[in-house]
Amino acid sequence: MVGATLVGRRRSAAEILRSVPPCDRAVMLRHGLDLDDPEAAELFVEGVRAADDAIAEQERWERERLG
């Protein structure tokens, strides 16, 4: 699915939504998450950004402590 971190730059909502392959969109839709619905898309983007931030924080922590 989606997830790559980009150090120093926050991905735009459009960039995040474009990165979701059609097969993953279909799975999400079957589970009730329609990325064509603005509210659902906003929720998804917020979740992806939170995950990106957490991954970036973990990478910083590892660099500082593990070299």
PyMOL Python script that loads the backbone (N, CA, C, O; Angstrom):
from pymol import cmd

cmd.read_pdbstr("""\
ATOM      1  N   MET A   1       0.844  -1.170   0.000  1.00  0.00           N
ATOM      2  CA  MET A   1       0.000   0.000   0.000  1.00  0.00           C
ATOM      3  C   MET A   1       0.891   1.235   0.000  1.00  0.00           C
ATOM      4  O   MET A   1       1.926   1.256  -0.667  1.00  0.00           O
ATOM      5  N   VAL A   2       0.499   2.252   0.736  1.00  0.00           N
ATOM      6  CA  VAL A   2       1.218   3.516   0.724  1.00  0.00           C
ATOM      7  C   VAL A   2       2.137   3.582   1.923  1.00  0.00           C
ATOM      8  O   VAL A   2       1.835   2.991   2.959  1.00  0.00           O
ATOM      9  N   GLY A   3       3.288   4.309   1.805  1.00  0.00           N
ATOM     10  CA  GLY A   3       4.068   4.423   2.997  1.00  0.00           C
ATOM     11  C   GLY A   3       5.424   5.078   2.929  1.00  0.00           C
ATOM     12  O   GLY A   3       5.940   5.457   3.980  1.00  0.00           O
ATOM     13  N   ALA A   4       6.029   5.239   1.805  1.00  0.00           N
ATOM     14  CA  ALA A   4       7.411   5.722   1.735  1.00  0.00           C
ATOM     15  C   ALA A   4       7.561   7.059   2.443  1.00  0.00           C
ATOM     16  O   ALA A   4       6.742   7.961   2.266  1.00  0.00           O
ATOM     17  N   THR A   5       8.602   7.178   3.236  1.00  0.00           N
ATOM     18  CA  THR A   5       8.855   8.447   3.907  1.00  0.00           C
ATOM     19  C   THR A   5       9.701   9.329   3.009  1.00  0.00           C
ATOM     20  O   THR A   5      10.546   8.853   2.251  1.00  0.00           O
ATOM     21  N   LEU A   6       9.458  10.601   3.110  1.00  0.00           N
ATOM     22  CA  LEU A   6      10.239  11.577   2.361  1.00  0.00           C
ATOM     23  C   LEU A   6      10.837  12.535   3.372  1.00  0.00           C
ATOM     24  O   LEU A   6      10.125  13.357   3.950  1.00  0.00           O
ATOM     25  N   VAL A   7      12.130  12.436   3.588  1.00  0.00           N
ATOM     26  CA  VAL A   7      12.795  13.234   4.601  1.00  0.00           C
ATOM     27  C   VAL A   7      12.762  14.698   4.195  1.00  0.00           C
ATOM     28  O   VAL A   7      13.126  15.050   3.074  1.00  0.00           O
ATOM     29  N   GLY A   8      12.317  15.557   5.128  1.00  0.00           N
ATOM     30  CA  GLY A   8      12.344  16.990   4.910  1.00  0.00           C
ATOM     31  C   GLY A   8      11.201  17.552   4.088  1.00  0.00           C
ATOM     32  O   GLY A   8      11.173  18.758   3.840  1.00  0.00           O
ATOM     33  N   ARG A   9      10.267  16.738   3.659  1.00  0.00           N
ATOM     34  CA  ARG A   9       9.171  17.241   2.829  1.00  0.00           C
ATOM     35  C   ARG A   9       7.911  16.449   3.126  1.00  0.00           C
ATOM     36  O   ARG A   9       7.910  15.218   3.112  1.00  0.00           O
ATOM     37  N   ARG A  10       6.847  17.173   3.394  1.00  0.00           N
ATOM     38  CA  ARG A  10       5.558  16.535   3.636  1.00  0.00           C
ATOM     39  C   ARG A  10       4.854  16.343   2.298  1.00  0.00           C
ATOM     40  O   ARG A  10       4.757  17.277   1.502  1.00  0.00           O
ATOM     41  N   ARG A  11       4.364  15.128   2.051  1.00  0.00           N
ATOM     42  CA  ARG A  11       3.694  14.840   0.782  1.00  0.00           C
ATOM     43  C   ARG A  11       2.334  15.537   0.716  1.00  0.00           C
ATOM     44  O   ARG A  11       1.620  15.624   1.715  1.00  0.00           O
ATOM     45  N   SER A  12       1.992  16.023  -0.459  1.00  0.00           N
ATOM     46  CA  SER A  12       0.691  16.662  -0.643  1.00  0.00           C
ATOM     47  C   SER A  12      -0.401  15.604  -0.618  1.00  0.00           C
ATOM     48  O   SER A  12      -0.147  14.423  -0.851  1.00  0.00           O
ATOM     49  N   ALA A  13      -1.624  16.048  -0.332  1.00  0.00           N
ATOM     50  CA  ALA A  13      -2.760  15.125  -0.326  1.00  0.00           C
ATOM     51  C   ALA A  13      -2.921  14.478  -1.692  1.00  0.00           C
ATOM     52  O   ALA A  13      -3.178  13.278  -1.787  1.00  0.00           O
ATOM     53  N   ALA A  14      -2.770  15.264  -2.747  1.00  0.00           N
ATOM     54  CA  ALA A  14      -2.913  14.721  -4.102  1.00  0.00           C
ATOM     55  C   ALA A  14      -1.854  13.659  -4.375  1.00  0.00           C
ATOM     56  O   ALA A  14      -2.146  12.628  -4.982  1.00  0.00           O
ATOM     57  N   GLU A  15      -0.634  13.907  -3.930  1.00  0.00           N
ATOM     58  CA  GLU A  15       0.454  12.947  -4.134  1.00  0.00           C
ATOM     59  C   GLU A  15       0.162  11.632  -3.404  1.00  0.00           C
ATOM     60  O   GLU A  15       0.386  10.548  -3.944  1.00  0.00           O
ATOM     61  N   ILE A  16      -0.337  11.742  -2.180  1.00  0.00           N
ATOM     62  CA  ILE A  16      -0.675  10.547  -1.408  1.00  0.00           C
ATOM     63  C   ILE A  16      -1.792   9.775  -2.095  1.00  0.00           C
ATOM     64  O   ILE A  16      -1.696   8.559  -2.262  1.00  0.00           O
ATOM     65  N   LEU A  17      -2.843  10.471  -2.492  1.00  0.00           N
ATOM     66  CA  LEU A  17      -3.981   9.789  -3.112  1.00  0.00           C
ATOM     67  C   LEU A  17      -3.607   9.167  -4.453  1.00  0.00           C
ATOM     68  O   LEU A  17      -4.093   8.088  -4.792  1.00  0.00           O
ATOM     69  N   ARG A  18      -2.748   9.839  -5.220  1.00  0.00           N
ATOM     70  CA  ARG A  18      -2.313   9.274  -6.506  1.00  0.00           C
ATOM     71  C   ARG A  18      -1.457   8.028  -6.321  1.00  0.00           C
ATOM     72  O   ARG A  18      -1.376   7.190  -7.219  1.00  0.00           O
ATOM     73  N   SER A  19      -0.823   7.902  -5.167  1.00  0.00           N
ATOM     74  CA  SER A  19       0.073   6.770  -4.939  1.00  0.00           C
ATOM     75  C   SER A  19      -0.667   5.479  -4.587  1.00  0.00           C
ATOM     76  O   SER A  19      -0.048   4.419  -4.488  1.00  0.00           O
ATOM     77  N   VAL A  20      -1.973   5.558  -4.399  1.00  0.00           N
ATOM     78  CA  VAL A  20      -2.744   4.361  -4.040  1.00  0.00           C
ATOM     79  C   VAL A  20      -3.131   3.620  -5.321  1.00  0.00           C
ATOM     80  O   VAL A  20      -3.885   4.155  -6.134  1.00  0.00           O
ATOM     81  N   PRO A  21      -2.630   2.407  -5.512  1.00  0.00           N
ATOM     82  CA  PRO A  21      -2.946   1.645  -6.726  1.00  0.00           C
ATOM     83  C   PRO A  21      -4.436   1.287  -6.788  1.00  0.00           C
ATOM     84  O   PRO A  21      -5.088   1.156  -5.752  1.00  0.00           O
ATOM     85  N   PRO A  22      -4.969   1.131  -7.994  1.00  0.00           N
ATOM     86  CA  PRO A  22      -6.389   0.794  -8.151  1.00  0.00           C
ATOM     87  C   PRO A  22      -6.811  -0.450  -7.368  1.00  0.00           C
ATOM     88  O   PRO A  22      -7.911  -0.481  -6.816  1.00  0.00           O
ATOM     89  N   CYS A  23      -5.967  -1.462  -7.310  1.00  0.00           N
ATOM     90  CA  CYS A  23      -6.351  -2.679  -6.573  1.00  0.00           C
ATOM     91  C   CYS A  23      -6.497  -2.382  -5.079  1.00  0.00           C
ATOM     92  O   CYS A  23      -7.374  -2.945  -4.425  1.00  0.00           O
ATOM     93  N   ASP A  24      -5.651  -1.506  -4.532  1.00  0.00           N
ATOM     94  CA  ASP A  24      -5.774  -1.137  -3.120  1.00  0.00           C
ATOM     95  C   ASP A  24      -7.003  -0.266  -2.888  1.00  0.00           C
ATOM     96  O   ASP A  24      -7.667  -0.391  -1.859  1.00  0.00           O
ATOM     97  N   ARG A  25      -7.309   0.618  -3.840  1.00  0.00           N
ATOM     98  CA  ARG A  25      -8.532   1.423  -3.733  1.00  0.00           C
ATOM     99  C   ARG A  25      -9.762   0.521  -3.703  1.00  0.00           C
ATOM    100  O   ARG A  25     -10.706   0.771  -2.953  1.00  0.00           O
ATOM    101  N   ALA A  26      -9.745  -0.526  -4.522  1.00  0.00           N
ATOM    102  CA  ALA A  26     -10.878  -1.456  -4.566  1.00  0.00           C
ATOM    103  C   ALA A  26     -11.045  -2.170  -3.228  1.00  0.00           C
ATOM    104  O   ALA A  26     -12.166  -2.343  -2.750  1.00  0.00           O
ATOM    105  N   VAL A  27      -9.940  -2.581  -2.628  1.00  0.00           N
ATOM    106  CA  VAL A  27     -10.006  -3.239  -1.315  1.00  0.00           C
ATOM    107  C   VAL A  27     -10.565  -2.273  -0.276  1.00  0.00           C
ATOM    108  O   VAL A  27     -11.436  -2.640   0.512  1.00  0.00           O
ATOM    109  N   MET A  28     -10.071  -1.052  -0.274  1.00  0.00           N
ATOM    110  CA  MET A  28     -10.560  -0.057   0.688  1.00  0.00           C
ATOM    111  C   MET A  28     -12.046   0.210   0.493  1.00  0.00           C
ATOM    112  O   MET A  28     -12.795   0.338   1.461  1.00  0.00           O
ATOM    113  N   LEU A  29     -12.464   0.294  -0.756  1.00  0.00           N
ATOM    114  CA  LEU A  29     -13.872   0.541  -1.052  1.00  0.00           C
ATOM    115  C   LEU A  29     -14.741  -0.602  -0.534  1.00  0.00           C
ATOM    116  O   LEU A  29     -15.827  -0.365  -0.006  1.00  0.00           O
ATOM    117  N   ARG A  30     -14.273  -1.831  -0.680  1.00  0.00           N
ATOM    118  CA  ARG A  30     -15.026  -2.980  -0.149  1.00  0.00           C
ATOM    119  C   ARG A  30     -15.176  -2.904   1.365  1.00  0.00           C
ATOM    120  O   ARG A  30     -16.129  -3.437   1.933  1.00  0.00           O
ATOM    121  N   HIS A  31     -14.224  -2.235   2.011  1.00  0.00           N
ATOM    122  CA  HIS A  31     -14.280  -2.079   3.465  1.00  0.00           C
ATOM    123  C   HIS A  31     -14.910  -0.749   3.877  1.00  0.00           C
ATOM    124  O   HIS A  31     -14.873  -0.381   5.051  1.00  0.00           O
ATOM    125  N   GLY A  32     -15.483  -0.034   2.922  1.00  0.00           N
ATOM    126  CA  GLY A  32     -16.222   1.182   3.228  1.00  0.00           C
ATOM    127  C   GLY A  32     -15.441   2.474   3.166  1.00  0.00           C
ATOM    128  O   GLY A  32     -15.960   3.516   3.567  1.00  0.00           O
ATOM    129  N   LEU A  33     -14.219   2.448   2.682  1.00  0.00           N
ATOM    130  CA  LEU A  33     -13.424   3.673   2.574  1.00  0.00           C
ATOM    131  C   LEU A  33     -13.320   4.069   1.107  1.00  0.00           C
ATOM    132  O   LEU A  33     -12.527   3.505   0.353  1.00  0.00           O
ATOM    133  N   ASP A  34     -14.126   5.039   0.718  1.00  0.00           N
ATOM    134  CA  ASP A  34     -14.167   5.520  -0.664  1.00  0.00           C
ATOM    135  C   ASP A  34     -13.268   6.745  -0.784  1.00  0.00           C
ATOM    136  O   ASP A  34     -13.622   7.823  -0.306  1.00  0.00           O
ATOM    137  N   LEU A  35     -12.123   6.591  -1.410  1.00  0.00           N
ATOM    138  CA  LEU A  35     -11.175   7.700  -1.516  1.00  0.00           C
ATOM    139  C   LEU A  35     -11.650   8.802  -2.458  1.00  0.00           C
ATOM    140  O   LEU A  35     -11.009   9.848  -2.556  1.00  0.00           O
ATOM    141  N   ASP A  36     -12.764   8.581  -3.150  1.00  0.00           N
ATOM    142  CA  ASP A  36     -13.357   9.648  -3.957  1.00  0.00           C
ATOM    143  C   ASP A  36     -14.261  10.543  -3.113  1.00  0.00           C
ATOM    144  O   ASP A  36     -14.679  11.609  -3.565  1.00  0.00           O
ATOM    145  N   ASP A  37     -14.561  10.115  -1.894  1.00  0.00           N
ATOM    146  CA  ASP A  37     -15.343  10.921  -0.953  1.00  0.00           C
ATOM    147  C   ASP A  37     -14.372  11.848  -0.217  1.00  0.00           C
ATOM    148  O   ASP A  37     -13.425  11.370   0.409  1.00  0.00           O
ATOM    149  N   PRO A  38     -14.590  13.167  -0.281  1.00  0.00           N
ATOM    150  CA  PRO A  38     -13.631  14.104   0.321  1.00  0.00           C
ATOM    151  C   PRO A  38     -13.350  13.850   1.806  1.00  0.00           C
ATOM    152  O   PRO A  38     -12.204  13.961   2.240  1.00  0.00           O
ATOM    153  N   GLU A  39     -14.370  13.515   2.581  1.00  0.00           N
ATOM    154  CA  GLU A  39     -14.151  13.275   4.010  1.00  0.00           C
ATOM    155  C   GLU A  39     -13.306  12.022   4.238  1.00  0.00           C
ATOM    156  O   GLU A  39     -12.405  12.019   5.077  1.00  0.00           O
ATOM    157  N   ALA A  40     -13.598  10.972   3.496  1.00  0.00           N
ATOM    158  CA  ALA A  40     -12.827   9.730   3.628  1.00  0.00           C
ATOM    159  C   ALA A  40     -11.392   9.945   3.154  1.00  0.00           C
ATOM    160  O   ALA A  40     -10.449   9.447   3.769  1.00  0.00           O
ATOM    161  N   ALA A  41     -11.230  10.684   2.064  1.00  0.00           N
ATOM    162  CA  ALA A  41      -9.887  10.958   1.545  1.00  0.00           C
ATOM    163  C   ALA A  41      -9.078  11.762   2.556  1.00  0.00           C
ATOM    164  O   ALA A  41      -7.891  11.500   2.754  1.00  0.00           O
ATOM    165  N   GLU A  42      -9.715  12.735   3.192  1.00  0.00           N
ATOM    166  CA  GLU A  42      -9.020  13.543   4.196  1.00  0.00           C
ATOM    167  C   GLU A  42      -8.575  12.676   5.378  1.00  0.00           C
ATOM    168  O   GLU A  42      -7.453  12.814   5.866  1.00  0.00           O
ATOM    169  N   LEU A  43      -9.444  11.796   5.828  1.00  0.00           N
ATOM    170  CA  LEU A  43      -9.102  10.887   6.921  1.00  0.00           C
ATOM    171  C   LEU A  43      -7.927   9.985   6.534  1.00  0.00           C
ATOM    172  O   LEU A  43      -7.008   9.778   7.326  1.00  0.00           O
ATOM    173  N   PHE A  44      -7.965   9.455   5.317  1.00  0.00           N
ATOM    174  CA  PHE A  44      -6.890   8.590   4.827  1.00  0.00           C
ATOM    175  C   PHE A  44      -5.566   9.345   4.765  1.00  0.00           C
ATOM    176  O   PHE A  44      -4.537   8.841   5.215  1.00  0.00           O
ATOM    177  N   VAL A  45      -5.596  10.548   4.211  1.00  0.00           N
ATOM    178  CA  VAL A  45      -4.379  11.359   4.079  1.00  0.00           C
ATOM    179  C   VAL A  45      -3.804  11.674   5.462  1.00  0.00           C
ATOM    180  O   VAL A  45      -2.591  11.607   5.659  1.00  0.00           O
ATOM    181  N   GLU A  46      -4.671  12.017   6.419  1.00  0.00           N
ATOM    182  CA  GLU A  46      -4.195  12.285   7.779  1.00  0.00           C
ATOM    183  C   GLU A  46      -3.506  11.054   8.365  1.00  0.00           C
ATOM    184  O   GLU A  46      -2.475  11.170   9.027  1.00  0.00           O
ATOM    185  N   GLY A  47      -4.079   9.882   8.119  1.00  0.00           N
ATOM    186  CA  GLY A  47      -3.481   8.645   8.616  1.00  0.00           C
ATOM    187  C   GLY A  47      -2.135   8.358   7.980  1.00  0.00           C
ATOM    188  O   GLY A  47      -1.194   7.949   8.660  1.00  0.00           O
ATOM    189  N   VAL A  48      -2.043   8.572   6.675  1.00  0.00           N
ATOM    190  CA  VAL A  48      -0.771   8.342   5.976  1.00  0.00           C
ATOM    191  C   VAL A  48       0.285   9.326   6.475  1.00  0.00           C
ATOM    192  O   VAL A  48       1.437   8.950   6.688  1.00  0.00           O
ATOM    193  N   ARG A  49      -0.107  10.574   6.659  1.00  0.00           N
ATOM    194  CA  ARG A  49       0.856  11.563   7.157  1.00  0.00           C
ATOM    195  C   ARG A  49       1.312  11.224   8.573  1.00  0.00           C
ATOM    196  O   ARG A  49       2.486  11.385   8.905  1.00  0.00           O
ATOM    197  N   ALA A  50       0.392  10.757   9.403  1.00  0.00           N
ATOM    198  CA  ALA A  50       0.772  10.349  10.763  1.00  0.00           C
ATOM    199  C   ALA A  50       1.769   9.193  10.706  1.00  0.00           C
ATOM    200  O   ALA A  50       2.742   9.165  11.460  1.00  0.00           O
ATOM    201  N   ALA A  51       1.522   8.248   9.815  1.00  0.00           N
ATOM    202  CA  ALA A  51       2.450   7.118   9.654  1.00  0.00           C
ATOM    203  C   ALA A  51       3.798   7.603   9.131  1.00  0.00           C
ATOM    204  O   ALA A  51       4.842   7.166   9.617  1.00  0.00           O
ATOM    205  N   ASP A  52       3.789   8.497   8.149  1.00  0.00           N
ATOM    206  CA  ASP A  52       5.042   9.059   7.623  1.00  0.00           C
ATOM    207  C   ASP A  52       5.830   9.741   8.740  1.00  0.00           C
ATOM    208  O   ASP A  52       7.044   9.567   8.847  1.00  0.00           O
ATOM    209  N   ASP A  53       5.126  10.525   9.578  1.00  0.00           N
ATOM    210  CA  ASP A  53       5.788  11.225  10.681  1.00  0.00           C
ATOM    211  C   ASP A  53       6.390  10.239  11.677  1.00  0.00           C
ATOM    212  O   ASP A  53       7.511  10.433  12.146  1.00  0.00           O
ATOM    213  N   ALA A  54       5.649   9.185  11.998  1.00  0.00           N
ATOM    214  CA  ALA A  54       6.141   8.182  12.947  1.00  0.00           C
ATOM    215  C   ALA A  54       7.367   7.455  12.397  1.00  0.00           C
ATOM    216  O   ALA A  54       8.319   7.193  13.132  1.00  0.00           O
ATOM    217  N   ILE A  55       7.340   7.133  11.120  1.00  0.00           N
ATOM    218  CA  ILE A  55       8.485   6.461  10.491  1.00  0.00           C
ATOM    219  C   ILE A  55       9.701   7.382  10.488  1.00  0.00           C
ATOM    220  O   ILE A  55      10.814   6.952  10.792  1.00  0.00           O
ATOM    221  N   ALA A  56       9.483   8.652  10.144  1.00  0.00           N
ATOM    222  CA  ALA A  56      10.591   9.614  10.132  1.00  0.00           C
ATOM    223  C   ALA A  56      11.174   9.780  11.531  1.00  0.00           C
ATOM    224  O   ALA A  56      12.391   9.865  11.690  1.00  0.00           O
ATOM    225  N   GLU A  57      10.316   9.826  12.541  1.00  0.00           N
ATOM    226  CA  GLU A  57      10.787   9.951  13.919  1.00  0.00           C
ATOM    227  C   GLU A  57      11.603   8.723  14.323  1.00  0.00           C
ATOM    228  O   GLU A  57      12.640   8.855  14.973  1.00  0.00           O
ATOM    229  N   GLN A  58      11.150   7.548  13.949  1.00  0.00           N
ATOM    230  CA  GLN A  58      11.891   6.321  14.254  1.00  0.00           C
ATOM    231  C   GLN A  58      13.253   6.324  13.556  1.00  0.00           C
ATOM    232  O   GLN A  58      14.259   5.930  14.144  1.00  0.00           O
ATOM    233  N   GLU A  59      13.275   6.771  12.300  1.00  0.00           N
ATOM    234  CA  GLU A  59      14.545   6.843  11.574  1.00  0.00           C
ATOM    235  C   GLU A  59      15.509   7.812  12.247  1.00  0.00           C
ATOM    236  O   GLU A  59      16.702   7.530  12.356  1.00  0.00           O
ATOM    237  N   ARG A  60      14.988   8.967  12.705  1.00  0.00           N
ATOM    238  CA  ARG A  60      15.837   9.934  13.422  1.00  0.00           C
ATOM    239  C   ARG A  60      16.377   9.315  14.709  1.00  0.00           C
ATOM    240  O   ARG A  60      17.563   9.441  15.016  1.00  0.00           O
ATOM    241  N   TRP A  61      15.513   8.654  15.449  1.00  0.00           N
ATOM    242  CA  TRP A  61      15.915   8.018  16.700  1.00  0.00           C
ATOM    243  C   TRP A  61      17.028   7.004  16.451  1.00  0.00           C
ATOM    244  O   TRP A  61      18.024   6.976  17.174  1.00  0.00           O
ATOM    245  N   GLU A  62      16.853   6.175  15.428  1.00  0.00           N
ATOM    246  CA  GLU A  62      17.862   5.155  15.119  1.00  0.00           C
ATOM    247  C   GLU A  62      19.186   5.779  14.701  1.00  0.00           C
ATOM    248  O   GLU A  62      20.249   5.309  15.108  1.00  0.00           O
ATOM    249  N   ARG A  63      19.131   6.840  13.887  1.00  0.00           N
ATOM    250  CA  ARG A  63      20.366   7.512  13.461  1.00  0.00           C
ATOM    251  C   ARG A  63      21.108   8.098  14.659  1.00  0.00           C
ATOM    252  O   ARG A  63      22.329   7.977  14.761  1.00  0.00           O
ATOM    253  N   GLU A  64      20.355   8.739  15.571  1.00  0.00           N
ATOM    254  CA  GLU A  64      20.978   9.378  16.731  1.00  0.00           C
ATOM    255  C   GLU A  64      21.583   8.359  17.687  1.00  0.00           C
ATOM    256  O   GLU A  64      22.659   8.593  18.239  1.00  0.00           O
ATOM    257  N   ARG A  65      20.922   7.256  17.885  1.00  0.00           N
ATOM    258  CA  ARG A  65      21.349   6.303  18.903  1.00  0.00           C
ATOM    259  C   ARG A  65      22.180   5.147  18.364  1.00  0.00           C
ATOM    260  O   ARG A  65      23.009   4.584  19.079  1.00  0.00           O
ATOM    261  N   LEU A  66      21.962   4.801  17.125  1.00  0.00           N
ATOM    262  CA  LEU A  66      22.637   3.629  16.576  1.00  0.00           C
ATOM    263  C   LEU A  66      23.700   3.977  15.539  1.00  0.00           C
ATOM    264  O   LEU A  66      24.463   3.124  15.087  1.00  0.00           O
ATOM    265  N   GLY A  67      23.723   5.249  15.179  1.00  0.00           N
ATOM    266  CA  GLY A  67      24.734   5.676  14.221  1.00  0.00           C
ATOM    267  C   GLY A  67      24.318   5.457  12.870  1.00  0.00           C
ATOM    268  O   GLY A  67      25.061   5.765  11.938  1.00  0.00           O
TER     269      GLY A  67
END
""", "prot")
cmd.dss("prot")
cmd.show_as("cartoon", "prot")
cmd.util.cbc("prot")
cmd.orient("prot")
